[in-house]
Amino acid sequence: MPPKSSKFRGVTLFRPTGKWRAQISAAGKTTSLGDHDTEEEAARAFDRAAINKAGTNALTNFSTDEYQNELAKLVKMTQAELVAELRNRARKSGRQTSKYRGVSLLKQTKKWHAQINIAGKQLHLGFFGTEELAARAYDRAAIHKAHVEGTSLLMTNFDSSDYDSERDMLHSISLTELVTRLSGSSTVKTDVKTENASESESENQSTENMEMGEEGSPPRFATDIKASAFPIKKRTAPAITSPMVFYPRGKERRTRMQPCRAAC
């Protein structure tokens, strides 16, 4: 049976799934860094979080020299951003659903799900037909998030210059409006088409009814046909009978059967 704990700092075995969970304590709270397939991956996730928290003087499982290429990025990131990225890495390493940041495949519908971390919570951005569309939805949300938070740190799947023509719009709209545009644009267009079609059909039907009424042969409205051919009988309310009278016990009315005096 595998050990319950690990030889690495900040790593434990999560028995229900058999994966290695990395976690770190900050401000008196223990924060999960994701469930990883291997013990070493979990240990390195802890190291990155420790560097983000205490810099190069942090107590890590491996030497900080192994993270030289990531030091500048790890120090600039907020704790919430790093936790979201580490958790996302853990999920992707286990499933390998997408090569893009913030994108995963929903197997039931074969749609690509885009989401982004806002204030420590995963925000749903919509389901898309292709992996690239979902990745670009994440990029637009990331640009909006960076502007609202006032940070110059921007991590996108594609070059941020691809969105220069949309940058002013992404900065000016609210988060709710952005999510609505990303996830519900196709639905809104479909609804508008349906409403226009129903309005045109109703106009055509009313025009036909008016033309038929002018000729004089059929009734002008369809309701007149039903009224003339099938008259509706008015329903009358049932007669109200007198209420039942109850007498105290022992004082009931008794009726005697009168003898038959007539010839039977």
Backbone torsions as a table, in degrees:
resi	resn	phi	psi	omega
1	MET	NA	133.7	-178.3
2	PRO	-67.0	154.3	-179.0
3	PRO	-65.8	153.3	-179.4
4	LYS	-72.6	-39.3	-179.7
5	SER	-110.5	179.5	-175.7
6	SER	-117.7	161.8	175.0
7	LYS	-77.0	-12.4	-179.3
8	PHE	-94.5	153.8	178.6
9	ARG	-72.0	135.1	175.9
10	GLY	73.1	21.1	-177.0
11	VAL	-129.0	133.6	175.2
12	THR	-137.7	158.8	177.7
13	LEU	-90.6	126.1	177.5
14	PHE	-95.0	102.8	-170.7
15	ARG	-60.8	-41.4	-177.4
16	PRO	-54.9	-35.0	-178.5
17	THR	-109.5	-12.5	-178.1
18	GLY	73.9	17.4	-179.5
19	LYS	-104.9	163.9	-178.5
20	TRP	-97.6	122.1	-176.6
21	ARG	-99.4	128.8	175.7
22	ALA	-102.2	137.9	179.1
23	GLN	-152.1	154.5	-177.9
24	ILE	-139.1	149.0	-180.0
25	SER	-99.7	127.6	179.3
26	ALA	-144.6	128.6	179.3
27	ALA	57.1	37.9	177.2
28	GLY	78.0	6.0	-179.4
29	LYS	-122.4	143.4	177.4
30	THR	-95.5	124.1	-176.9
31	THR	-112.8	130.5	178.2
32	SER	-77.5	138.7	179.0
33	LEU	-108.5	11.1	176.7
34	GLY	108.6	160.4	177.0
35	ASP	-102.2	123.0	-172.0
36	HIS	-112.1	156.3	-178.1
37	ASP	-70.9	-36.3	-177.7
38	THR	-119.6	159.3	-179.6
39	GLU	-67.1	-37.4	-178.6
40	GLU	-68.0	-39.5	178.2
41	GLU	-60.5	-41.7	178.2
42	ALA	-65.3	-39.2	179.1
43	ALA	-63.6	-39.6	179.8
44	ARG	-71.9	-31.3	174.2
45	ALA	-63.4	-41.1	176.0
46	PHE	-62.8	-42.3	-179.7
47	ASP	-58.7	-44.4	-179.1
48	ARG	-64.2	-39.5	177.8
49	ALA	-68.3	-35.5	178.8
50	ALA	-67.9	-39.5	176.8
51	ILE	-65.0	-40.3	177.0
52	ASN	-62.2	-32.3	-177.1
53	LYS	-83.0	-44.0	-172.4
54	ALA	-123.1	2.9	178.9
55	GLY	78.6	-154.8	-176.7
56	THR	-72.5	-12.9	179.1
57	ASN	-86.9	6.3	-177.0
58	ALA	-69.8	150.8	175.3
59	LEU	-83.3	111.6	-175.3
60	THR	-119.9	164.4	177.8
61	ASN	-76.4	-36.6	178.8
62	PHE	-116.3	166.2	-178.3
63	SER	-64.0	141.2	179.7
64	THR	-66.5	-16.6	178.0
65	ASP	-63.6	-25.3	-179.9
66	GLU	-73.3	-11.0	-178.4
67	TYR	-113.1	21.2	-177.3
68	GLN	-59.3	-38.5	-178.8
69	ASN	-70.7	-15.1	-177.4
70	GLU	-110.8	-3.2	-172.8
71	LEU	-58.7	-48.0	-177.8
72	ALA	-61.6	-41.6	179.4
73	LYS	-68.1	-42.1	-177.6
74	LEU	-66.2	-35.0	-178.9
75	VAL	-73.3	-35.9	-177.9
76	LYS	-74.0	-31.8	-175.6
77	MET	-67.8	147.1	172.0
78	THR	-77.3	164.3	-179.0
79	GLN	-63.3	-40.2	-179.4
80	ALA	-63.4	-41.4	179.8
81	GLU	-64.9	-42.7	-179.0
82	LEU	-67.4	-42.2	178.9
83	VAL	-60.4	-43.0	179.2
84	ALA	-63.0	-40.9	-179.5
85	GLU	-67.9	-41.1	179.9
86	LEU	-65.7	-40.4	177.6
87	ARG	-65.4	-39.7	179.2
88	ASN	-64.5	-39.5	176.7
89	ARG	-61.8	-41.6	-179.8
90	ALA	-63.4	-40.9	179.2
91	ARG	-66.7	-42.2	-178.2
92	LYS	-69.0	-34.8	179.6
93	SER	-67.2	-29.5	-179.6
94	GLY	-82.6	-35.1	-174.2
95	ARG	-108.0	-31.7	-178.4
96	GLN	54.4	48.8	-177.2
97	THR	-85.6	-31.7	-177.9
98	SER	-146.7	151.5	176.7
99	LYS	-92.2	-4.2	-177.1
100	TYR	-101.0	155.7	178.3
101	ARG	-74.0	134.8	176.4
102	GLY	73.5	18.8	-176.9
103	VAL	-128.1	136.8	176.2
104	SER	-144.9	157.2	-177.8
105	LEU	-96.6	128.2	174.3
106	LEU	-91.1	109.0	-171.1
107	LYS	-66.5	-30.8	-177.1
108	GLN	-64.3	-40.4	-176.3
109	THR	-109.3	-5.0	-178.0
110	LYS	61.2	29.6	177.1
111	LYS	-104.8	154.7	179.4
112	TRP	-96.0	124.5	-175.6
113	HIS	-97.7	126.6	177.4
114	ALA	-109.1	135.7	178.0
115	GLN	-152.0	158.6	-178.7
116	ILE	-141.6	150.8	-179.7
117	ASN	-87.9	121.3	177.5
118	ILE	-124.9	116.6	178.9
119	ALA	55.3	40.9	176.8
120	GLY	81.9	4.0	-179.4
121	LYS	-124.3	144.4	179.0
122	GLN	-79.6	123.5	-179.6
123	LEU	-104.5	125.5	-179.3
124	HIS	-74.3	130.5	-179.7
125	LEU	-109.8	-10.7	177.1
126	GLY	128.0	171.5	177.4
127	PHE	-111.6	135.9	-172.3
128	PHE	-129.5	155.4	-176.8
129	GLY	-74.1	-28.8	-179.5
130	THR	-125.3	158.9	-178.9
131	GLU	-67.0	-36.8	-178.0
132	GLU	-68.6	-38.8	177.9
133	LEU	-62.0	-41.0	177.7
134	ALA	-65.2	-39.1	179.2
135	ALA	-65.4	-38.6	179.3
136	ARG	-72.2	-30.6	174.0
137	ALA	-63.8	-40.8	176.1
138	TYR	-62.7	-42.2	-179.1
139	ASP	-60.1	-44.2	-179.5
140	ARG	-64.2	-39.9	177.0
141	ALA	-66.9	-34.6	178.6
142	ALA	-66.9	-38.6	177.7
143	ILE	-64.7	-43.0	177.4
144	HIS	-63.3	-42.1	-179.5
145	LYS	-64.0	-43.5	-180.0
146	ALA	-63.0	-36.9	179.0
147	HIS	-68.9	-42.3	-178.6
148	VAL	-66.7	-41.4	-178.4
149	GLU	-80.7	-10.3	178.1
150	GLY	67.9	33.3	-179.8
151	THR	-110.2	147.3	178.0
152	SER	-89.5	-7.3	179.7
153	LEU	-79.6	113.6	-176.4
154	LEU	-131.5	119.5	179.4
155	MET	-115.8	112.9	-179.6
156	THR	-124.8	162.7	178.3
157	ASN	-76.2	-36.7	178.8
158	PHE	-114.6	170.7	-179.9
159	ASP	-59.7	131.0	-176.8
160	SER	-64.2	-20.1	178.3
161	SER	-67.4	-17.1	177.3
162	ASP	-64.3	-18.5	-174.7
163	TYR	-111.6	19.1	-178.9
164	ASP	-61.6	-36.6	-179.3
165	SER	-70.9	-19.4	-178.7
166	GLU	-104.5	-3.1	-170.1
167	ARG	-62.3	-42.8	-179.3
168	ASP	-63.0	-40.7	178.9
169	MET	-66.2	-42.0	-179.3
170	LEU	-66.2	-29.1	178.6
171	HIS	-78.9	-27.2	-172.1
172	SER	-90.2	-30.0	-175.7
173	ILE	-82.4	161.9	178.5
174	SER	-81.3	167.0	-179.9
175	LEU	-65.2	-39.4	179.3
176	THR	-62.8	-42.9	179.1
177	GLU	-66.7	-36.5	178.5
178	LEU	-63.5	-46.6	179.5
179	VAL	-62.5	-39.1	178.9
180	THR	-63.1	-41.5	179.8
181	ARG	-68.4	-38.5	-177.7
182	LEU	-71.7	-41.5	-171.8
183	SER	-98.5	-23.6	-172.5
184	GLY	-119.1	13.3	-177.3
185	SER	-65.1	-43.2	-178.3
186	SER	-66.7	-37.2	179.9
187	THR	-66.0	-41.3	-179.4
188	VAL	-63.0	-43.0	179.5
189	LYS	-62.9	-41.1	179.5
190	THR	-62.9	-42.0	-180.0
191	ASP	-64.6	-38.7	179.8
192	VAL	-64.2	-42.5	178.7
193	LYS	-62.2	-41.6	-179.5
194	THR	-64.0	-42.0	179.8
195	GLU	-64.7	-43.0	179.5
196	ASN	-62.7	-39.8	-180.0
197	ALA	-65.6	-42.0	-179.2
198	SER	-66.9	-36.5	178.7
199	GLU	-65.9	-42.2	180.0
200	SER	-65.6	-38.5	178.8
201	GLU	-64.6	-41.0	-179.6
202	SER	-67.0	-36.1	177.6
203	GLU	-65.7	-42.7	178.9
204	ASN	-62.7	-40.4	-178.9
205	GLN	-66.3	-41.6	-179.9
206	SER	-66.7	-35.6	177.9
207	THR	-64.5	-42.3	178.8
208	GLU	-63.3	-41.3	179.5
209	ASN	-63.3	-40.8	179.7
210	MET	-66.2	-40.2	179.9
211	GLU	-65.2	-39.5	179.1
212	MET	-66.4	-34.6	-180.0
213	GLY	-69.3	-32.7	-178.9
214	GLU	-68.5	-33.3	179.3
215	GLU	-67.5	-31.0	174.4
216	GLY	96.7	-15.9	-178.0
217	SER	-73.8	-56.7	178.3
218	PRO	-92.5	163.8	175.2
219	PRO	-64.2	161.6	-174.1
220	ARG	-76.5	-36.9	-178.8
221	PHE	-119.5	154.9	-179.5
222	ALA	-66.1	-28.6	-179.6
223	THR	-68.7	-27.2	177.8
224	ASP	-67.0	-33.5	178.4
225	ILE	-62.7	-46.5	-179.4
226	LYS	-64.7	-37.9	-177.4
227	ALA	-70.0	-35.9	-177.3
228	SER	-79.3	-37.7	-176.2
229	ALA	-84.0	-32.9	-176.6
230	PHE	-129.3	81.4	179.6
231	PRO	-63.9	140.1	-177.9
232	ILE	-94.4	126.0	178.5
233	LYS	-81.5	137.3	179.4
234	LYS	-77.2	136.3	178.6
235	ARG	-89.0	135.2	178.8
236	THR	-102.6	145.3	-179.2
237	ALA	-71.5	143.5	178.7
238	PRO	-63.9	148.1	-179.1
239	ALA	-65.8	140.8	-178.8
240	ILE	-89.0	119.2	179.7
241	THR	-85.0	162.9	-179.6
242	SER	-68.6	144.8	-178.1
243	PRO	-66.9	152.1	179.2
244	MET	-74.1	135.5	-177.7
245	VAL	-102.5	131.3	178.8
246	PHE	-110.5	136.7	-179.6
247	TYR	-109.8	153.2	177.3
248	PRO	-61.5	156.4	-177.6
249	ARG	-63.5	136.1	-179.7
250	GLY	90.3	-10.3	-179.0
251	LYS	-119.1	31.2	179.9
252	GLU	-68.5	151.7	174.9
253	ARG	-75.5	133.1	179.3
254	ARG	-120.2	134.4	178.4
255	THR	-118.0	133.2	178.8
256	ARG	-95.0	146.0	177.0
257	MET	-76.4	119.5	180.0
258	GLN	-75.9	136.6	179.8
259	PRO	-65.5	148.8	-179.2
260	CYS	-80.4	102.2	-178.5
261	ARG	-89.0	-20.9	178.9
262	ALA	-77.6	163.2	179.1
263	ALA	-68.9	123.3	-177.9
264	CYS	-99.0	NA	NA
